[in-house]
Structures are given as structure tokens and as C-alpha cells.
Amino acid sequence: MRASPDGYTLLLVTNPNAVNATLYEKLNYNFIRDIAPVASISRVPNVMVVPLSFPAKTIAEFIAYAKTNPGKITMAAAGNGTSDHMSGELFKMMAGVDMLHVPYRGTAPALTDLLAGQVQLMFASMPAGIQYVRAGNLRALAVTTAARSDALPDIPAVGEFVPGYETSTWYGIGAPKKTPFEIVERLNRETNAVIANPKLKARFADLGAEPLSMTSAEFAQFIVEETEKWGKVVKFAGIKPE
């Protein structure tokens, strides 16, 4: 926020910037007011994964199981307010199920316990979870984007069973608020050109990600909408900082 607005100091913008606006009661900044959105980069689905021993083999079976066993399913996440945690809380809110959130200090220990069957569910980021799905170590029930993912085309989207459900880990670039418009626009054009590169798109696909191309104005509106969306989930779930 206090950096020189010359286009040389940039910020990696991602989900927590939208979540933190509500998660923390007293921030010394307002992200929407104090940052100039420059460009979006990519969107990465989370994948709803369970141990192979879990009784539900489809998302429909999972929802039915969760409703008949309220509060008994343990849901791992990399910490409070993380994308995997928020994906799970949104699912609880929209599917009308009760699950127990188990926060970890990062994705790796959460996945380790999930693989061992110590916890029963995780909305893992696609790059972290897809290797275990492909290897047959975890069962994927659904992906969290609005449509199915090309990386796991046989796995349904949560929205096919919970209408309107959509979430993903997204990335973009921000700059200090007073960065001149012409600098923001040039950075936007250059970023969009890079993410359209076939080699980068192929690498994104390997990781289960997809390019996310927007104008700076569209990205600004996207951040506003994400902040409102996750504010409702934070309040619904009563989430507090760790």
C-alpha cells in the first residue's frame, strides 16, 4: 500500500485477501479501497477427497451420509480461513450438512492424516490433491468449480448436486492504489499475453489449473464479489482467526 506507485512493486492477490476483510475485525487497511487490481492470472479448483475406506463413493452418497451422521465427519483444512477450509464451510452452508472442521498447520500434514484415515474429508487444492487421486490413494468425489475440470473430467462438480455452489483458489496481481491507469493497463495487457501462451496453459493444465483472463476493471469487480461472498460464509460459520 505504501510502495511507490510506479508499477515495479506488485502484490500477489489471492483468496485470503477477500476472506480477511471479514475474518479479521480490525485490519489497518481496506483491501478494496487501498489496492489497485491489475490482472487475474489463474483459477484452481479444489477437489473434494476422502480416504478409500470412507463409506460414500459418490457426492450424493456423501451428502446422504453427512445428513444421517451430523457432526461426525471430520473435515481437514490447512488452517482457518484457507481456501480448503472456506470451500468446506460453503459446502456445509449450501448442502445443509454439519461437519467438524479440523485445522492443521498447512496442507501437507492435513493430507498425511487424510491418507492415514485420521480425518475423513478435505477440499484439497487441485495441485496438492490430484497426484493422490491419480495414484489411487484418495477418492475424489467432486471438484469445486462451476463446471468439471479438464484435469479430472470424470469427476463431477459439486454444483451438479448443490446448485449454485462454486469456489476455487484464484490468483492475480495488485498494485498500490495510486498507480497510474496507463501503467495498470500495460501490466494487464502483458499479463494476459503471458497466460495465453500455449506452454504456460499446458503447465497450468498439468496442475489442474486454468488461465483466468480479465480486464483490470473486471478483476476489481471480481474481488468485490468474492469479498461479499466469503464475508457471508465467515459470518455463517463464526470463523475466527487462529
C-alpha positions as CSV (number, residue, x, y, z in Angstrom):
1,M,0.0,0.0,0.0
2,R,2.8,2.4,0.9
3,A,5.1,1.4,-2.0
4,S,5.9,3.8,-4.8
5,P,3.0,3.6,-7.3
6,D,5.4,3.2,-10.3
7,G,4.4,-0.3,-11.4
8,Y,7.5,-2.0,-10.1
9,T,6.2,-3.2,-6.7
10,L,3.3,-5.6,-7.2
11,L,1.3,-7.9,-4.9
12,L,0.2,-11.5,-5.5
13,V,-3.5,-11.3,-4.8
14,T,-5.4,-14.5,-3.8
15,N,-8.4,-15.7,-1.9
16,P,-7.3,-14.8,1.6
17,N,-7.3,-11.1,0.6
18,A,-11.1,-11.4,0.1
19,V,-11.6,-13.6,3.1
20,N,-9.6,-11.5,5.6
21,A,-11.8,-8.4,5.1
22,T,-14.4,-10.2,7.3
23,L,-12.2,-12.8,9.1
24,Y,-10.3,-10.0,10.9
25,E,-12.3,-7.4,12.8
26,K,-9.6,-4.8,12.9
27,L,-7.4,-4.5,9.8
28,N,-5.3,-1.4,9.3
29,Y,-6.2,-1.3,5.7
30,N,-9.2,-1.8,3.4
31,F,-8.1,-4.1,0.6
32,I,-10.7,-3.0,-1.9
33,R,-10.0,0.7,-1.2
34,D,-6.2,0.5,-0.9
35,I,-5.1,-1.8,-3.7
36,A,-5.4,-1.2,-7.5
37,P,-6.4,-4.6,-9.1
38,V,-4.1,-5.1,-12.1
39,A,-4.8,-8.6,-13.6
40,S,-6.1,-12.0,-12.8
41,I,-3.8,-15.0,-13.5
42,S,-5.4,-18.4,-12.9
43,R,-8.2,-20.3,-11.2
44,V,-7.5,-23.6,-9.5
45,P,-10.3,-25.9,-8.4
46,N,-10.3,-27.6,-5.0
47,V,-11.1,-31.3,-5.1
48,M,-13.3,-33.0,-2.5
49,V,-11.3,-36.0,-1.5
50,V,-11.9,-38.8,1.1
51,P,-9.9,-41.9,2.1
52,L,-10.6,-45.1,0.2
53,S,-12.1,-46.5,3.3
54,F,-14.8,-43.9,3.6
55,P,-18.2,-45.4,3.0
56,A,-19.5,-42.9,0.5
57,K,-18.3,-43.4,-3.1
58,T,-20.2,-40.5,-4.7
59,I,-21.1,-37.0,-3.7
60,A,-24.8,-37.9,-3.5
61,E,-23.9,-40.7,-1.1
62,F,-21.6,-38.4,0.9
63,I,-24.4,-35.8,1.4
64,A,-26.8,-38.5,2.5
65,Y,-24.2,-39.9,4.9
66,A,-23.4,-36.5,6.3
67,K,-27.1,-35.8,6.9
68,T,-27.6,-39.0,8.8
69,N,-24.4,-38.5,10.8
70,P,-24.4,-34.8,11.7
71,G,-21.2,-33.5,13.2
72,K,-19.4,-36.9,12.9
73,I,-17.4,-36.3,9.6
74,T,-14.0,-34.7,10.3
75,M,-13.0,-32.1,7.7
76,A,-9.3,-31.3,7.4
77,A,-8.0,-28.0,6.3
78,A,-4.7,-26.2,6.1
79,G,-5.8,-23.6,8.7
80,N,-8.6,-21.2,9.5
81,G,-9.7,-19.1,6.5
82,T,-7.8,-21.0,3.9
83,S,-9.3,-21.9,0.6
84,D,-9.9,-25.5,1.6
85,H,-11.5,-24.5,4.9
86,M,-13.7,-21.9,3.2
87,S,-14.7,-24.4,0.5
88,G,-15.9,-26.8,3.2
89,E,-17.8,-24.2,5.1
90,L,-19.5,-23.1,1.9
91,F,-20.5,-26.7,1.3
92,K,-21.8,-27.0,4.8
93,M,-23.9,-23.9,4.4
94,M,-25.3,-24.7,0.9
95,A,-25.8,-28.5,1.3
96,G,-27.2,-28.2,4.8
97,V,-24.8,-30.6,6.5
98,D,-22.8,-30.4,9.7
99,M,-19.1,-31.5,9.7
100,L,-16.3,-30.9,12.2
101,H,-13.5,-28.7,11.0
102,V,-10.0,-29.9,12.0
103,P,-7.4,-27.1,11.2
104,Y,-3.8,-28.1,10.5
105,R,-0.6,-26.1,10.1
106,G,-0.5,-26.4,6.4
107,T,-1.7,-28.7,3.6
108,A,1.0,-31.4,3.9
109,P,0.1,-32.6,7.5
110,A,-3.6,-32.4,6.7
111,L,-3.2,-34.7,3.6
112,T,-0.9,-37.0,5.6
113,D,-3.7,-37.6,8.2
114,L,-6.3,-37.9,5.5
115,L,-4.3,-40.6,3.7
116,A,-3.9,-42.4,7.0
117,G,-7.7,-42.2,7.7
118,Q,-7.3,-40.0,10.8
119,V,-9.7,-37.5,9.2
120,Q,-12.4,-38.2,6.6
121,L,-12.6,-35.3,4.2
122,M,-10.6,-32.5,2.6
123,F,-11.3,-29.9,0.0
124,A,-7.7,-30.1,-1.2
125,S,-6.3,-27.7,-3.8
126,M,-6.0,-29.5,-7.1
127,P,-2.2,-29.3,-7.4
128,A,-1.9,-30.8,-3.9
129,G,-4.6,-33.5,-4.2
130,I,-4.5,-34.6,-7.8
131,Q,-1.4,-36.7,-7.5
132,Y,-3.1,-38.9,-4.8
133,V,-6.3,-39.2,-6.9
134,R,-4.4,-40.2,-10.0
135,A,-2.3,-42.7,-8.0
136,G,-5.5,-44.2,-6.4
137,N,-4.6,-43.2,-2.9
138,L,-7.6,-41.0,-2.3
139,R,-11.1,-41.0,-3.8
140,A,-12.2,-37.8,-5.5
141,L,-15.9,-37.1,-5.1
142,A,-16.2,-33.7,-6.8
143,V,-14.4,-30.6,-7.9
144,T,-15.4,-27.2,-6.6
145,T,-15.5,-25.1,-9.8
146,A,-18.8,-24.4,-11.6
147,A,-18.0,-26.9,-14.3
148,R,-16.0,-30.1,-14.4
149,S,-12.2,-29.8,-14.6
150,D,-10.3,-31.0,-17.6
151,A,-7.7,-32.4,-15.2
152,L,-10.3,-34.8,-13.8
153,P,-13.1,-34.9,-16.4
154,D,-14.8,-38.0,-14.9
155,I,-15.3,-36.3,-11.6
156,P,-18.5,-34.2,-11.2
157,A,-18.7,-30.6,-10.0
158,V,-20.2,-30.1,-6.6
159,G,-22.7,-27.7,-8.3
160,E,-24.2,-30.7,-10.1
161,F,-25.6,-31.8,-6.7
162,V,-25.6,-28.5,-4.8
163,P,-27.0,-25.9,-7.2
164,G,-25.0,-22.6,-7.3
165,Y,-22.0,-24.0,-5.4
166,E,-18.7,-22.7,-6.8
167,T,-15.3,-22.0,-5.3
168,S,-11.7,-22.1,-6.4
169,T,-8.3,-20.8,-5.5
170,W,-7.6,-17.8,-7.7
171,Y,-4.5,-15.7,-8.2
172,G,-4.0,-12.2,-9.6
173,I,-1.8,-9.1,-9.3
174,G,-2.4,-5.9,-7.4
175,A,-0.5,-2.6,-7.2
176,P,-0.6,0.5,-4.9
177,K,-3.8,2.4,-5.3
178,K,-2.4,5.5,-6.9
179,T,-0.6,3.6,-9.7
180,P,-1.3,5.5,-12.9
181,F,-4.0,4.0,-15.1
182,E,-1.7,3.6,-18.1
183,I,0.7,1.5,-16.1
184,V,-2.1,-0.7,-14.7
185,E,-3.4,-1.2,-18.3
186,R,0.0,-2.1,-19.7
187,L,0.6,-4.6,-16.9
188,N,-2.8,-6.1,-17.6
189,R,-2.1,-6.5,-21.3
190,E,1.3,-8.1,-20.7
191,T,-0.1,-10.5,-18.1
192,N,-3.0,-11.6,-20.3
193,A,-0.5,-12.1,-23.1
194,V,1.7,-14.3,-20.9
195,I,-1.2,-16.5,-19.6
196,A,-2.4,-17.0,-23.2
197,N,1.0,-18.7,-24.0
198,P,0.3,-22.3,-25.0
199,K,3.3,-23.6,-23.0
200,L,2.0,-21.9,-19.8
201,K,-1.5,-23.1,-20.4
202,A,-0.2,-26.6,-20.8
203,R,1.7,-26.3,-17.5
204,F,-1.4,-24.9,-15.8
205,A,-3.4,-27.9,-17.1
206,D,-0.8,-30.3,-15.6
207,L,-1.5,-28.8,-12.2
208,G,-5.3,-28.8,-12.7
209,A,-5.4,-25.0,-13.1
210,E,-6.9,-22.8,-15.8
211,P,-5.9,-19.4,-17.1
212,L,-8.1,-16.6,-15.8
213,S,-8.0,-13.6,-18.1
214,M,-9.8,-10.3,-17.1
215,T,-9.5,-6.6,-17.7
216,S,-8.4,-4.6,-14.6
217,A,-12.0,-3.4,-14.1
218,E,-13.4,-6.9,-14.3
219,F,-10.8,-8.1,-11.8
220,A,-11.8,-5.3,-9.5
221,Q,-15.4,-6.3,-9.6
222,F,-14.4,-10.0,-9.1
223,I,-12.6,-9.1,-5.9
224,V,-15.7,-7.1,-4.6
225,E,-17.9,-10.1,-5.3
226,E,-15.5,-12.6,-3.7
227,T,-15.2,-10.4,-0.6
228,E,-19.0,-10.2,-0.3
229,K,-19.4,-14.0,-0.9
230,W,-16.8,-15.1,1.7
231,G,-18.0,-12.5,4.2
232,K,-21.3,-14.3,4.3
233,V,-19.6,-17.7,4.9
234,V,-17.3,-16.3,7.6
235,K,-20.3,-15.0,9.5
236,F,-22.4,-18.1,8.9
237,A,-19.6,-20.4,10.3
238,G,-18.5,-18.0,13.0
239,I,-14.9,-18.3,11.9
240,K,-12.3,-16.6,14.0
241,P,-8.5,-16.1,13.2
242,E,-6.2,-18.7,14.7
